[in-house]
Amino acid sequence: MFNKDSIAKLILRLSLGFLILFHGVAKVIDPSSIEFFGNRLAEFSLPSLLAYGVYIGELVAPLMLIIGFYTRTAAFLITVNMVFAIMLFHIHHLIELNQYGGWELELQGFYFLTAIIIFLQGSGKYAVRPS
């Protein structure tokens, strides 16, 4: 009756979608964070206008994942968002451990790798637009 593979894909999509969405909502609540991102991008000689891409990677793409609409595209957008987050803010933590012995970038690594997995496997059948 139920497709276990598609249920697993749904749970993975919902997990990543909702967890990333909280970050996006926080940026809507505090829009000054976009200016902070823009300044950081400028330090890397990138246009500060790219900072608005965080809304795509942390609001639009997670919503797409949650409903299963162009799931692979959404996962790709989140992957790009995580690359920017790691390069702009966490590059110095890439090979560090935290105080408990875990990788300093566990959360970012989880988001990045989960997005890649979703990109590779698609949405499953429980989606607005199954892939």
Kinemage of the C-alpha trace (Angstrom):
@kinemage 1
@onewidth
@group {chain A} dominant
@subgroup {mainchain}
@vectorlist {calphas} color= white
{ca met a 1} P 0.000 0.000 0.000
{ca phe a 2} L 2.596 2.574 1.066
{ca asn a 3} L 5.853 2.913 -0.783
{ca lys a 4} L 8.600 2.822 1.892
{ca asp a 5} L 11.119 4.411 -0.457
{ca ser a 6} L 8.824 7.369 -1.160
{ca ile a 7} L 7.954 7.762 2.534
{ca ala a 8} L 11.678 7.919 3.350
{ca lys a 9} L 12.167 10.569 0.653
{ca leu a 10} L 9.214 12.535 2.031
{ca ile a 11} L 10.627 12.461 5.570
{ca leu a 12} L 14.038 13.577 4.306
{ca arg a 13} L 12.481 16.410 2.261
{ca leu a 14} L 10.350 17.582 5.185
{ca ser a 15} L 13.268 17.415 7.616
{ca leu a 16} L 15.611 19.519 5.492
{ca gly a 17} L 12.836 21.819 4.316
{ca phe a 18} L 11.559 22.742 7.762
{ca leu a 19} L 15.003 23.004 9.369
{ca ile a 20} L 16.316 25.370 6.681
{ca leu a 21} L 13.038 27.296 6.605
{ca phe a 22} L 13.546 28.388 10.231
{ca his a 23} L 16.777 30.102 9.163
{ca gly a 24} L 14.961 31.908 6.362
{ca val a 25} L 12.141 33.055 8.612
{ca ala a 26} L 14.715 34.460 11.055
{ca lys a 27} L 16.150 36.532 8.213
{ca val a 28} L 12.712 37.873 7.314
{ca ile a 29} L 12.148 38.827 10.948
{ca asp a 30} L 15.549 40.557 11.075
{ca pro a 31} L 16.144 41.983 7.590
{ca ser a 32} L 19.327 43.723 8.769
{ca ser a 33} L 21.016 40.340 8.400
{ca ile a 34} L 20.894 40.809 4.606
{ca glu a 35} L 23.082 43.897 4.935
{ca phe a 36} L 25.511 41.838 7.037
{ca phe a 37} L 25.640 39.180 4.300
{ca gly a 38} L 26.053 41.849 1.635
{ca asn a 39} L 29.031 43.322 3.474
{ca arg a 40} L 30.594 39.881 3.796
{ca leu a 41} L 30.132 39.237 0.073
{ca ala a 42} L 31.782 42.592 -0.692
{ca glu a 43} L 34.816 41.481 1.342
{ca phe a 44} L 35.161 38.637 -1.180
{ca ser a 45} L 34.762 41.094 -4.102
{ca leu a 46} L 31.307 39.725 -4.868
{ca pro a 47} L 28.262 41.939 -5.474
{ca ser a 48} L 26.419 42.601 -2.235
{ca leu a 49} L 23.157 42.191 -4.152
{ca leu a 50} L 23.802 38.423 -4.058
{ca ala a 51} L 22.877 38.556 -0.363
{ca tyr a 52} L 19.217 38.484 -1.381
{ca gly a 53} L 19.847 34.973 -2.682
{ca val a 54} L 19.618 33.829 0.925
{ca tyr a 55} L 15.856 34.302 0.647
{ca ile a 56} L 15.797 31.881 -2.274
{ca gly a 57} L 18.004 29.332 -0.511
{ca glu a 58} L 16.335 29.570 2.890
{ca leu a 59} L 12.694 30.407 2.098
{ca val a 60} L 11.707 29.544 -1.464
{ca ala a 61} L 13.746 26.343 -1.880
{ca pro a 62} L 12.684 24.845 1.487
{ca leu a 63} L 9.027 25.498 0.674
{ca met a 64} L 9.556 23.796 -2.688
{ca leu a 65} L 11.066 20.792 -0.872
{ca ile a 66} L 8.255 20.595 1.638
{ca ile a 67} L 5.550 20.417 -1.023
{ca gly a 68} L 7.675 18.452 -3.484
{ca phe a 69} L 7.679 20.988 -6.314
{ca tyr a 70} L 10.785 20.859 -8.538
{ca thr a 71} L 12.485 19.001 -5.726
{ca arg a 72} L 15.833 18.560 -7.442
{ca thr a 73} L 16.006 22.262 -8.288
{ca ala a 74} L 15.169 23.155 -4.684
{ca ala a 75} L 17.845 20.799 -3.367
{ca phe a 76} L 20.382 22.306 -5.770
{ca leu a 77} L 19.507 25.827 -4.563
{ca ile a 78} L 19.988 24.758 -0.945
{ca thr a 79} L 23.325 23.165 -1.861
{ca val a 80} L 24.504 26.438 -3.426
{ca asn a 81} L 23.215 28.354 -0.402
{ca met a 82} L 25.235 26.093 1.902
{ca val a 83} L 28.391 26.491 -0.187
{ca phe a 84} L 28.072 30.264 0.183
{ca ala a 85} L 27.344 29.978 3.922
{ca ile a 86} L 30.381 27.786 4.494
{ca met a 87} L 32.711 29.868 2.311
{ca leu a 88} L 31.594 33.228 3.727
{ca phe a 89} L 31.181 32.415 7.393
{ca his a 90} L 32.545 29.000 8.308
{ca ile a 91} L 35.610 28.290 6.177
{ca his a 92} L 37.877 28.584 9.231
{ca his a 93} L 35.874 25.798 10.923
{ca leu a 94} L 36.221 23.342 8.050
{ca ile a 95} L 38.758 21.112 9.802
{ca glu a 96} L 37.947 21.942 13.420
{ca leu a 97} L 36.274 19.899 16.113
{ca asn a 98} L 33.891 21.373 18.667
{ca gln a 99} L 34.301 21.132 22.436
{ca tyr a 100} L 32.574 17.740 22.461
{ca gly a 101} L 34.767 16.194 19.774
{ca gly a 102} L 32.259 16.537 16.937
{ca trp a 103} L 32.870 18.342 13.676
{ca glu a 104} L 32.410 22.094 14.084
{ca leu a 105} L 30.317 22.193 10.908
{ca glu a 106} L 27.974 19.310 11.721
{ca leu a 107} L 24.828 21.318 11.047
{ca gln a 108} L 26.086 22.898 7.842
{ca gly a 109} L 27.467 19.547 6.701
{ca phe a 110} L 24.123 17.870 7.410
{ca tyr a 111} L 22.230 20.478 5.390
{ca phe a 112} L 24.728 20.321 2.510
{ca leu a 113} L 24.882 16.518 2.278
{ca thr a 114} L 21.127 16.055 2.742
{ca ala a 115} L 20.482 18.511 -0.078
{ca ile a 116} L 22.861 16.551 -2.322
{ca ile a 117} L 21.084 13.295 -1.454
{ca ile a 118} L 17.679 14.800 -2.244
{ca phe a 119} L 19.054 16.208 -5.500
{ca leu a 120} L 20.282 12.752 -6.510
{ca gln a 121} L 17.201 10.744 -5.519
{ca gly a 122} L 14.346 13.149 -6.258
{ca ser a 123} L 11.078 13.659 -4.443
{ca gly a 124} L 9.448 10.251 -4.432
{ca lys a 125} L 5.782 9.849 -5.273
{ca tyr a 126} L 4.425 11.888 -2.332
{ca ala a 127} L 4.995 15.279 -3.917
{ca val a 128} L 3.096 17.930 -5.854
{ca arg a 129} L 5.388 17.204 -8.801
{ca pro a 130} L 6.966 13.768 -8.274
{ca ser a 131} L 10.421 13.137 -9.667
